[in-house]
Amino acid sequence: MKLLKVLCVVALVFAVSAIAYAETQSVKVSGDITMRAFARQNYDLVDQDVEFDPLGIGGLGERSTDWATFLQSTAEVQVDADLTDNVSGVIRLVNQRVWGDDLYTNEVTGEIQQMTPNGMMYFDGAGLTGGVPFKTTNPITENAFSVQLDLAYIELKEFLYSPLTLRIGRQDLWFGRGFIIGANMQDPGWNLYAMEYTAIRSFDAVRATLDYDPWTIDAVFAKISENAMEADDDINLWGVNVGYVFDSYNGEVEAYWWFKQSRNPGPATLLGILGTDMTSFTNSNVLDNSVHVLGGRGSFDPIEDVTVALEGAYQTGAYMIPNQTNKRTRNAWALDAMIEFRTFQDSMAWRPVLGFEYIFYSGEKDLGNQTVASTGDYEGWDPMFRGKFDTAIREFQNVYYTTAQASTPSFTNQHQVLVRGTVEPTDSLTFDAVYAHFWLAEDFITTNTKRNIGDEVDLQLTWDYTEDVSFGLLAAWFIPGTFFQNQQDDVATDIVATAKLSF
């Protein structure tokens, strides 16, 4: 009898296994391994720094920190499973780390003084009374070899209705050129020194797509932050994107509405880091930063090998800093105009491409001087979840890396003009160059009416060693303009060497 039971169990296991195998149509495993070496000088725009001494114990002030050198690596493994009845699933796991920093308890100061991923700075005691902001000893003890979940979603095609596709779970979101929605930049374990190179840019989201070719309608809900301090303290993202593709001129248009619902604590977060009791904070101390974005985008080829693109967006909603009595109405604008010439790509051996782009973000005169008495419309542009970044240094100033003018982040109160060029000396070698000029949209403060932020030059060489392996070298320089004061206007340098394997 026991033998019969064993045989029945074995038969059942084989039967279930056969059924499971039959349900899985295909499984694809892919991924990549990327190593980067960094050398950064004067990222804070101050030459001849001395090592920061947060405890004031002395003996650390003789060593220059003008150069920051380190190595980072990223490893990603993705599994795509196609099942029956238009069902599929995707999982991607990521490890990203700095070589040799096993527990991430080191200070990151000097050239790469960092801000937290949500844009709030850590301070020491001096910082609270006007000292320099910096990232203190990491509050999260994360092992260098920990693995984070990047993607985990199921996709249901022809769900209830043949044009409808439903995607549920942790997923990438990218709409248009990524000007408004493209990346939810994250470093869950605080593992990276160069945060802009994080591989984790995904959203916890539900996305429904209606495909009425040539029309496409997307509806999205994403949970950005859940109950940080209070039950109504979440950050949510809602949106609808409607697109149409023309059958001529390679034309397409999109219109969208996005709503970032944010009631995130202001100083409560900072004081919580410092160990202050949170029970004394009430809703009157909560930062209200709810943003509605209405916009549209279009592109077409007026003639062959020439592309023209234009995107404009308007932001409204509420803006209120902690302890402010009345909410201010947001009234902000952004514009992105681009033209690209590929005219000689097929007729010249090096296949040149030339592009020009202008970007504008409206802004407040002094973003860092908002008080509880501030009134009137708030004109500062909120970056939302932008995934499109055009330069290596300026795009991340006062976002991930502080300068002496910490109240001038790159995503607001700024005009920028970019000139791009690309050539391919050989089939496996590509050379890209970018020149960018930046200036303020509004005077910063009455004592400094200079608007010239500066210029940047980025040069990048990419060598496709094989179909699977590539090497890259980036050299970038940001030259501060007259907006920056003397001894706070030294040239910043960024050199990044990359080796990447994709499979």
Sequence and secondary structure as in RCSB ss.txt:
>XXXX:A:sequence
MKLLKVLCVVALVFAVSAIAYAETQSVKVSGDITMRAFARQNYDLVDQDVEFDPLGIGGLGERSTDWATFLQSTA
EVQVDADLTDNVSGVIRLVNQRVWGDDLYTNEVTGEIQQMTPNGMMYFDGAGLTGGVPFKTTNPITENAFSVQLD
LAYIELKEFLYSPLTLRIGRQDLWFGRGFIIGANMQDPGWNLYAMEYTAIRSFDAVRATLDYDPWTIDAVFAKIS
ENAMEADDDINLWGVNVGYVFDSYNGEVEAYWWFKQSRNPGPATLLGILGTDMTSFTNSNVLDNSVHVLGGRGSF
DPIEDVTVALEGAYQTGAYMIPNQTNKRTRNAWALDAMIEFRTFQDSMAWRPVLGFEYIFYSGEKDLGNQTVAST
GDYEGWDPMFRGKFDTAIREFQNVYYTTAQASTPSFTNQHQVLVRGTVEPTDSLTFDAVYAHFWLAEDFITTNTK
RNIGDEVDLQLTWDYTEDVSFGLLAAWFIPGTFFQNQQDDVATDIVATAKLSF
>XXXX:A:secstr
 HHHHHHHHHHHHHHHHHHHHHHEEEEEEEEEEEEEEEEEE TTS SS     TT  SS SSS  SEEEEEEEEE
EEEEEEEESTTEEEEEEEEEEEETT SS  S B GGG B  TTS     HHHHTT    B S SS   TT  EEE
EEEEEEET SSTTEEEEEEEE    TTSSSBS   B TT   SSGGG SB  EEEEEEEEEETTEEEEEEEEEEE
  SSSTT  EEEEEEEEEEE SSTT EEEEEEEEEEEEEESHHHHHHHTT  STT  GGGEEE  EEEEEEEEEE
 SSTTEEEEEEEEEEEEEEB TT SS EEB EEEEEEEEEE TTTTTSTT  EEEEEEEEE   S GGG  TT  
S B     TB      SSGGGBTTTB  S TT  TTSSEEEEEEEEEEEEETTEEEEEEEEEEEESS SBTTB  
 EEEEEEEEEEEEE SSSEEEEEEEEEEEE TTS TTS   EEEEEEEEEEE 
